[in-house]
Amino acid sequence: MAVQILNRAPGIAGHLLLNLRDASKHGDRAAFRWNMQRMGRELGSALAQSWPMTNASCTTPLGNATERVPAHQPVLACILRASMPLHQGVMDVWDQADSAFVSAYRKHHDAGFDIEIEYLGAPSMEGRVLVLVDPMLATGASLQAAYDALCETGVPASVHVLSAIASEDGLANAQQWLPEGTSFILGGVDPELNEHGYIVPGLGDAGDLAFGPKTRS
């Protein structure tokens, strides 16, 4: 499975990750959402670099022009609620793509947590290219649950995962659980998870930082 890690190559991914991680800036929700949206643009642009292309033509005021454009459009799956700013950034690049929305959240209990799916709004995935957009690939469990829910509408032809940060364990789990050939474009990969299943050093809870704290279930 192809894995591209943006902060290991020249570019601004590391700068964006530093802004997202910096606890001294976490009181500014607008800035956090904006930096996550910018990261989405970086991830979406990286995805476009290996996308099948075709020719398209138009008439200008002075003649005809032909450009290379994407041969087809993906379905961008937003895992609510934390993915919303990242998903918007990817949509800024893929502005003609379809979107799917899945509410996958951690339901905590004494032994840990389970992943609950309460909402799915999606086109048919049959034969489509699915792009799973999730800011934090921690354990990989929510990504797997979202993928399984989306497959209830049909089996996608191929799968891509876009995340701002992954853990090494989460990436390994997702590579094992998702279909063979799934590609991963990640802002960065962190070394470990803590006892609560959060990425370390990570950046905290992306949903809470973007939208405010929620009642834990």
GIPE-V944834 format. One record per helix or strand. SS is the DSSP state (~ for helix, > for strand). FROM is the first residue (numbers start at 0). TO is the last residue. Records with the same first field share a line. If there is no record, write none. Layout:
SS = FROM-TO / FROM-TO
//
This chain:
> = 2-4 / 52-59 / 62-69 / 74-79 / 97-108 / 111-120 / 128-132 / 135-136 / 157-166 / 182-189 / 191-192 / 198-199
~ = 5-7 / 12-20 / 22-24 / 28-47 / 83-92 / 140-152 / 167-176 / 205-210
//
